[in-house]
Amino acid sequence: MKKFEYTIKDEMGIHARPAGMLAKEGKKYESKITITKEGRTAEASKLLMALMSLAVKCGQTVEVQIEGSDEEAAYEGMKSFFEANL
């Protein structure tokens, strides 16, 4: 299992557009990718509404946890995605 923390820099947080992009990125990998904020968790590649229900705002920190057969590639891909888009 690999994980990292990321503080959201997008002034609107994780709203519809970036949540959709995040779900699309998560679907590229076989590994299970979960996003956790203040004890609430959503799987990155499953439900767009679950990601949005975390209500992540600018300045808040999320934990991204990756576990599975391609976790190394998923870790690098997701970390790059967060840095470039959120």
Sequence and secondary structure as in RCSB ss.txt:
>XXXX:A:sequence
MKKFEYTIKDEMGIHARPAGMLAKEGKKYESKITITKEGRTAEASKLLMALMSLAVKCGQTVEVQIEGSDEEAAY
EGMKSFFEANL
>XXXX:A:secstr
 EEEEEE  STT S HHHHHHHHHHHTT SSEEEEEETTEEEETTS HHHHHHT   TT EEEEEEESTTHHHHH
HHHHHHHHHH 
